[in-house]
């Protein structure tokens, strides 16, 4: 089997890390290449798969950008893949690559919706409906996300399958690591530390976290991630007088050690698919406070592995953080329950086996059609 993974993302976020996790866990016998429009992103994803070649194609500026679209089509045809795995970081991602692939009968396309949000225009809804007909499989990372997109785009119910995202296991996750030194800021006596792993983007609701912190004087937040909202968040932190209680660390390849030194994981997103960051937190045995959006409820069981709150509600976020930080036995109980759930349902290996089954189903169908 020859598989090409495609991304048109210009930054690394959960969607891109999820794709890297998948490629790293797929059967070694699958020949994989990584194609995309931004070299740094493509190289980061390809690094998960030893010796995976990368293919760079131009960004397509729109349906009239015929030169870029033809260049993408030529690259797809030359690559001679059996399966084109398109990683959609937003509902409008990869739409022109899907269009280019649809003109090559030998390629069977699999589109994966990482983040489901309301489709902005009638034209986008039409294109989503049209592209769905060209796909060999249409997948969302959560059941709620799949149903929401089907309704928004007027697609047949059940036309979008669900495969949950997963993260690699880290050896023995049954005991949280005890580290004398962490890659995060030094923790002082009496400090309570909350951590989030998130792209610095308005959709992640980090401004709501800042508002909640104002009324939590001994709570320090560490945000692991990078993105376009860094300057705005730094300015707002100063205006709110948070000083060193809101730290933007940038990306880290050792997020697990930062989680190991945390008391609580928080994800105040305004929209989500199925967040990898919550899976990572559960493997680190952390209780979770998260907004009840997208398919978050499919990962976090309210009152068992964490607390779910409404989006855009700083007061609810503040109260949930305060209640769990005040109850260490409950946090520990939720952390243990979270580890059990993550180990059973949200590993990269489990995710990879489900994708392999779909790839094989598609190729077997092609072979049967030729007989």
C-alpha positions as CSV (number, residue, x, y, z in Angstrom):
1,X,0.0,0.0,0.0
2,X,1.2,3.5,-0.9
3,X,-0.2,6.2,1.3
4,X,0.3,10.0,0.8
5,X,-0.6,12.2,3.8
6,X,-1.6,15.7,2.7
7,X,-1.8,19.0,4.8
8,X,-2.2,22.6,3.7
9,X,-1.7,23.9,7.3
10,X,0.8,26.7,7.8
11,X,1.4,26.0,11.5
12,X,1.8,23.1,13.9
13,X,-1.2,22.4,16.1
14,X,-3.2,19.5,17.4
15,X,-4.4,18.4,13.9
16,X,-0.8,18.2,12.6
17,X,0.4,16.4,15.7
18,X,-2.4,13.9,15.4
19,X,-1.4,13.2,11.8
20,X,2.2,12.7,12.9
21,X,1.0,10.3,15.7
22,X,-0.9,8.3,13.1
23,X,2.0,8.0,10.6
24,X,4.3,6.9,13.4
25,X,1.9,4.2,14.5
26,X,0.9,2.8,11.0
27,X,2.2,-0.6,9.9
28,X,5.8,-0.3,8.8
29,X,4.9,-2.1,5.6
30,X,2.9,0.8,4.4
31,X,4.9,3.1,2.1
32,X,4.2,6.7,3.2
33,X,5.1,10.1,1.8
34,X,4.0,13.5,3.2
35,X,2.8,16.2,0.9
36,X,2.0,19.8,1.8
37,X,2.2,23.5,1.2
38,X,4.5,24.6,4.0
39,X,7.9,23.0,4.4
40,X,8.3,23.3,8.2
41,X,5.0,21.7,8.8
42,X,5.6,18.9,6.3
43,X,9.0,18.2,7.7
44,X,7.6,18.1,11.3
45,X,4.9,15.6,10.3
46,X,7.3,13.5,8.2
47,X,9.7,13.2,11.1
48,X,7.3,10.8,12.8
49,X,8.0,8.3,10.0
50,X,11.5,7.3,9.3
51,X,12.7,7.9,5.7
52,X,9.2,9.3,4.7
53,X,9.9,11.5,1.6
54,X,8.3,14.9,1.5
55,X,6.6,16.6,-1.4
56,X,6.1,20.3,-1.5
57,X,3.3,21.9,-3.5
58,X,2.2,25.5,-3.9
59,X,-0.6,26.9,-1.8
60,X,-3.8,27.2,-3.9
61,X,-5.2,30.7,-3.7
62,X,-8.7,29.8,-4.9
63,X,-10.6,27.9,-7.5
64,X,-9.2,30.2,-10.2
65,X,-5.6,29.5,-9.2
66,X,-5.3,27.0,-12.0
67,X,-1.5,27.0,-12.1
68,X,-1.2,26.0,-8.4
69,X,-4.0,23.4,-8.8
70,X,-2.4,21.8,-11.8
71,X,0.9,21.7,-10.0
72,X,-0.8,19.9,-7.1
73,X,-2.5,17.5,-9.5
74,X,0.9,16.7,-11.3
75,X,2.5,16.0,-8.0
76,X,-0.3,13.7,-6.9
77,X,-0.3,11.8,-10.2
78,X,3.5,11.4,-10.1
79,X,3.4,10.2,-6.5
80,X,1.2,7.2,-7.6
81,X,-0.3,6.7,-4.2
82,X,-3.2,4.3,-3.6
83,X,-4.6,6.3,-0.7
84,X,-4.5,10.1,-0.3
85,X,-5.1,10.9,3.4
86,X,-6.2,14.5,3.7
87,X,-5.8,16.1,7.1
88,X,-8.3,18.9,7.5
89,X,-7.3,21.3,10.3
90,X,-10.5,23.3,9.6
91,X,-13.6,22.5,7.6
92,X,-12.4,24.5,4.6
93,X,-8.9,22.9,4.5
94,X,-7.6,20.8,1.6
95,X,-10.7,21.5,-0.5
96,X,-8.7,22.2,-3.7
97,X,-6.4,19.2,-3.1
98,X,-9.6,17.1,-2.9
99,X,-10.7,18.7,-6.2
100,X,-7.4,17.9,-7.8
101,X,-7.4,14.3,-6.5
102,X,-10.9,13.8,-7.8
103,X,-9.6,14.1,-11.4
104,X,-7.2,11.1,-10.9
105,X,-9.3,7.9,-10.9
106,X,-6.4,5.8,-9.4
107,X,-6.4,7.8,-6.2
108,X,-8.8,7.0,-3.4
109,X,-9.2,9.9,-1.0
110,X,-9.8,9.8,2.7
111,X,-10.7,13.2,4.3
112,X,-10.3,13.6,8.1
113,X,-12.1,16.4,9.8
114,X,-10.0,17.5,12.8
115,X,-12.0,20.6,13.7
116,X,-15.7,21.1,13.0
117,X,-17.1,24.6,13.0
118,X,-20.1,26.1,11.2
119,X,-19.5,26.4,7.5
120,X,-19.4,30.1,6.6
121,X,-21.2,30.4,3.3
122,X,-23.6,28.5,1.0
123,X,-20.8,28.1,-1.5
124,X,-18.6,26.3,1.1
125,X,-21.6,24.1,2.0
126,X,-22.0,23.2,-1.6
127,X,-18.3,22.4,-2.1
128,X,-18.4,20.3,1.1
129,X,-21.4,18.3,-0.3
130,X,-19.7,17.9,-3.7
131,X,-16.4,16.9,-2.3
132,X,-18.0,14.3,0.0
133,X,-19.2,12.4,-3.1
134,X,-15.6,12.1,-4.4
135,X,-14.2,10.6,-1.2
136,X,-13.6,6.9,-0.5
137,X,-14.1,7.6,3.1
138,X,-15.1,10.7,5.2
139,X,-14.0,10.7,8.8
140,X,-14.3,12.9,11.8
141,X,-12.4,12.6,15.0
142,X,-15.5,12.6,17.2
143,X,-19.1,11.4,16.8
144,X,-20.6,14.7,17.9
145,X,-18.4,16.5,15.4
146,X,-19.5,14.1,12.6
147,X,-23.2,14.6,13.3
148,X,-22.7,18.4,13.5
149,X,-21.0,18.6,10.1
150,X,-23.6,16.3,8.5
151,X,-26.4,18.6,9.6
152,X,-24.6,21.8,8.7
153,X,-23.6,20.6,5.2
154,X,-26.9,18.6,4.7
155,X,-25.0,15.3,4.3
156,X,-26.7,12.0,4.8
157,X,-26.7,11.0,8.5
158,X,-24.0,8.4,9.1
159,X,-22.0,9.4,6.0
160,X,-19.1,10.6,8.1
161,X,-17.4,7.8,10.2
162,X,-15.7,8.4,13.5
163,X,-12.1,7.5,14.5
164,X,-10.9,9.1,17.8
165,X,-7.5,10.7,17.9
166,X,-4.9,9.1,19.9
167,X,-1.4,9.7,21.4
168,X,1.6,7.5,21.8
169,X,2.0,5.8,25.1
170,X,5.1,6.7,27.1
171,X,6.3,3.5,28.6
172,X,4.8,2.9,32.1
173,X,2.1,5.5,32.5
174,X,0.7,3.9,35.6
175,X,2.9,6.1,37.9
176,X,3.4,9.8,37.3
177,X,7.0,10.7,36.9
178,X,8.8,12.3,39.8
179,X,11.2,14.9,38.3
180,X,13.7,17.1,40.2
181,X,13.9,19.3,37.2
182,X,11.1,20.2,34.8
183,X,11.2,22.1,31.5
184,X,8.5,24.5,32.8
185,X,9.0,27.5,35.1
186,X,10.2,26.7,38.6
187,X,7.3,26.0,41.0
188,X,7.3,27.9,44.3
189,X,6.0,26.7,47.7
190,X,2.2,26.8,47.9
191,X,1.7,27.5,44.2
192,X,-1.0,25.7,42.3
193,X,-0.1,25.1,38.7
194,X,-2.5,24.6,35.8
195,X,-1.3,23.7,32.3
196,X,-2.8,23.8,28.9
197,X,-1.5,22.6,25.6
198,X,-3.0,24.8,22.9
199,X,-2.3,26.8,19.8
200,X,-2.3,30.5,20.6
201,X,-5.5,31.3,18.7
202,X,-8.7,32.9,19.7
203,X,-10.6,29.7,19.2
204,X,-8.7,28.2,22.2
205,X,-10.2,30.6,24.6
206,X,-7.0,31.6,26.4
207,X,-8.4,35.1,27.0
208,X,-11.1,33.4,29.1
209,X,-8.5,31.6,31.1
210,X,-6.8,35.0,31.8
211,X,-10.1,36.4,33.1
212,X,-10.5,33.4,35.4
213,X,-7.0,33.8,36.7
214,X,-7.6,37.3,37.9
215,X,-9.7,35.9,40.7
216,X,-7.4,32.9,41.5
217,X,-4.5,34.7,43.1
218,X,-2.3,31.7,43.9
219,X,-2.8,29.9,40.7
220,X,-0.2,29.9,37.9
221,X,-1.0,29.0,34.3
222,X,1.5,27.6,31.9
223,X,0.5,27.5,28.2
224,X,2.5,25.2,25.9
225,X,1.9,26.2,22.3
226,X,2.6,28.9,19.7
227,X,0.4,30.9,17.4
228,X,-0.8,34.3,16.0
229,X,-2.4,35.5,19.3
230,X,0.9,35.6,21.3
231,X,1.3,39.4,21.3
232,X,-2.3,40.0,22.1
233,X,-2.2,37.6,25.0
234,X,1.0,39.0,26.4
235,X,-0.4,42.6,26.2
236,X,-3.6,41.4,27.9
237,X,-1.7,39.6,30.6
238,X,0.0,42.9,31.6
239,X,-3.2,44.8,31.5
240,X,-4.9,42.3,33.9
241,X,-1.9,42.4,36.3
242,X,-1.2,38.7,35.9
243,X,2.5,39.3,35.9
244,X,4.2,35.9,36.0
245,X,1.0,33.9,36.6
246,X,0.3,33.5,32.9
247,X,3.3,32.0,31.1
248,X,3.5,31.4,27.3
249,X,6.2,28.8,26.9
250,X,6.0,28.2,23.1
251,X,6.1,24.7,21.7
252,X,7.9,22.0,23.6
253,X,8.9,18.5,22.5
254,X,8.7,17.5,26.1
255,X,5.2,18.6,27.1
256,X,4.8,15.4,29.2
257,X,7.4,16.6,31.7
258,X,5.4,19.9,32.1
259,X,2.2,18.0,32.6
260,X,3.9,15.8,35.2
261,X,4.6,18.9,37.3
262,X,1.0,20.3,37.0
263,X,-1.9,20.1,39.5
264,X,-4.6,20.4,36.9
265,X,-5.1,20.5,33.1
266,X,-7.4,23.2,31.6
267,X,-8.7,23.6,28.0
268,X,-11.0,26.6,27.7
269,X,-11.7,26.2,23.9
270,X,-14.5,27.9,22.0
271,X,-14.5,25.0,19.5
272,X,-12.7,21.7,19.3
273,X,-12.7,18.3,17.5
274,X,-11.3,15.7,19.8
275,X,-8.3,17.4,21.6
276,X,-5.1,15.5,21.7
277,X,-4.0,17.7,24.6
278,X,-6.7,16.2,26.8
279,X,-5.5,12.7,25.9
280,X,-2.0,13.7,26.8
281,X,-3.2,15.1,30.2
282,X,-5.1,11.9,30.9
283,X,-2.0,9.9,30.3
284,X,-0.2,12.2,32.8
285,X,-3.0,11.3,35.3
286,X,-4.3,14.9,35.5
287,X,-7.9,15.8,36.2
288,X,-9.3,18.0,33.4
289,X,-11.4,21.1,33.2
290,X,-12.6,21.7,29.6
291,X,-15.4,23.5,27.7
292,X,-18.2,21.2,26.5
293,X,-17.7,21.8,22.8
294,X,-17.2,19.6,19.8
295,X,-16.4,16.0,20.9
296,X,-14.8,16.9,24.2
297,X,-17.6,15.0,26.0
298,X,-16.4,11.9,24.3
299,X,-13.1,12.1,26.1
300,X,-14.0,13.8,29.4
301,X,-16.7,12.3,31.6
302,X,-18.1,15.0,33.8
303,X,-17.5,14.3,37.5
304,X,-15.4,11.2,36.7
305,X,-12.3,12.3,34.7
306,X,-12.9,16.0,35.0
307,X,-15.4,18.8,34.8
308,X,-17.1,20.2,31.7
309,X,-18.2,23.8,31.6
310,X,-19.9,26.1,29.1
311,X,-17.6,27.9,26.6
312,X,-16.9,31.6,27.0
313,X,-17.8,31.6,30.7
314,X,-14.9,32.9,32.8
315,X,-16.9,32.5,36.1
316,X,-17.7,28.9,35.4
317,X,-14.0,28.3,34.5
318,X,-12.8,30.0,37.7
319,X,-15.2,28.0,39.9
320,X,-14.3,24.7,38.3
321,X,-10.6,25.3,38.7
322,X,-11.0,26.5,42.3
323,X,-13.1,23.5,43.3
324,X,-10.7,20.9,41.9
325,X,-7.5,22.6,43.2
326,X,-9.1,22.6,46.7
327,X,-9.8,18.8,46.6
328,X,-6.6,16.8,46.0
329,X,-8.2,13.4,46.6
330,X,-10.8,14.1,43.9
331,X,-8.1,15.3,41.5
332,X,-6.2,12.1,42.1
333,X,-9.3,10.0,41.6
334,X,-10.1,11.8,38.3
335,X,-6.5,11.4,37.2
336,X,-6.6,7.6,37.7
337,X,-9.9,7.3,36.0
338,X,-8.6,9.4,33.1
339,X,-5.5,7.2,32.7
340,X,-7.7,4.1,32.5
341,X,-9.9,5.7,29.8
342,X,-6.9,7.0,27.8
343,X,-5.2,3.6,27.9
344,X,-8.3,1.8,26.7
345,X,-9.5,4.2,24.0
346,X,-7.1,7.0,23.0
347,X,-3.8,5.5,22.0
348,X,-2.1,6.2,18.7
349,X,-1.8,2.4,18.1
350,X,-5.6,2.0,18.4
351,X,-6.2,4.9,16.1
352,X,-3.7,3.4,13.5
353,X,-5.4,0.0,13.5
354,X,-8.8,1.6,12.7
355,X,-7.4,3.7,9.8
356,X,-5.6,0.6,8.5
357,X,-8.9,-1.3,8.4
358,X,-10.5,1.5,6.4
359,X,-7.6,1.7,4.0
360,X,-7.8,-2.1,3.4
361,X,-11.6,-1.9,3.0
362,X,-11.1,0.7,0.3
363,X,-8.4,-1.2,-1.6
364,X,-10.3,-4.5,-1.4
365,X,-13.3,-2.8,-2.8
366,X,-11.2,-1.5,-5.7
367,X,-9.8,-5.0,-6.4
368,X,-13.3,-6.5,-6.3
369,X,-14.5,-4.0,-8.8
370,X,-11.8,-5.0,-11.2
371,X,-12.7,-8.7,-11.1
